[in-house]
Amino acid sequence: MFPPCSQPTFPVLKAMRNTVTFHLGSIALGAFIIAVIQFLRLMLEYLDKRTRNLQQANKVAQWLMCIVKCLMWCLEKIVAFINRNAFILVAGAPAHLRLLPLAV
C-alpha cells in the first residue's frame, strides 16, 4: 500500500470541501438552465391546450405549434447534452484549466 506519510489527512472531507467550493455553482447553474427550458416547454404545453379549438380550425396554427414544440424539445436535449459534458469537464479538469478561457 502507501507509506503513512504519503496519504493525505481526511481525504473525503477535503474532496467534499473542494466539491462545495468549486463545483456546486456550476451544477446549480446547469440545473437552473435546464429548469428554465423545461418551464418554457410547460408554458408551451399550456398554450397548446388553451388554443386547441383554434388549432382545429386553422391548420397553419396547428402546424406552427407542432414545429415550436419540436424545436423546444430539441433545444432541451441539446442543452442537456452540453450540460452533461460540461459537468464531466468541471469534475475532471483542474481549477487552473477551467479559468484559462477567461484569460483570453
N, C-alpha and C positions, 0 to 999 in steps of 0.2 A: 504494500500500500504506500501511502505517502508518509514521509517523515513528519513528526509532530510539528516542526517549525514551519512547514510549507502550507499547512492548512489554515485558511482564514478563520478568524473567530466569528461566530454567529453568521454563517453564510446565508441562511434563509432570511434572517432579519435584514441583512444588507441588500439582498435581492428584492425583498418587499419594499424597502425604502427607495431603491432605485426605480422600481415599477411605479410607485406612487409619485415620485419626484419627476421622472422624465417621460413616462408613457401614459399616464392616466388622462392627461389633457388631450392627447392625440386620439385615444379611444373615445373619449367623450365627444370630441368634435366629429369624428366619423359617425358615431351613433346619432348625433344631432342632425347631420346632413341626411342620413337615411330616414330619420323620423319626419323631417320636413317633406321629403319627397313622398313618403307614404301618406302623410296628411293631405298633400295636394291630390294624390290619387283618390283618397277617400272623399274629398270635396268634389272631385270629378264624377265619382260614382253617385253621389247625392244629386248633382246636377243632371246626370243621366236619368235617374229615377224621376226627377221633377219634370223633365221635358220629354217623357216617354210618349205622350199624346202628340206633341209637335213632331217628334221623330217619325211616328207612324204616318203622319200626314205629309211630311216632307222628307223625301229620300236623301236629299243633299245634307240635311241636318243629321240624319242618321249616319250617313257615310262619314261626315266630319267628326262626329262624336266617336265613331269607331277608330278613326285614324289618330285622334288625340289620345284616346285611351291606350292604343298600341304604342304610341311614342312615349307616353309616360311610363308604361311598363318597361320599354327598352331602356329609358333613362335610369330607372330604378335598378335594373340589372347591371348596367354599365357602372354606375356609381358603387354598387355593392362589390363588384369585381375589383374596381380600383381601390376601394377601402380595404378589402381583404389583403390585397398585395401591399398596400401601404402599411397595414398593421404588421405584416411579416417583416417589412423593411425596418419599421420602427423598433420592433423587438430584437432584430438581429444586428443592426448597424450600431457601431459605437457612436457616442454623442458628438464627437468632433466631425464625423462624416455626415451626420444629419444637419449640421449647421453650415456645411460647405456651400450649398446653393445660395444661402443668404449673403455670402461674401462676394458673390459675383455682381 
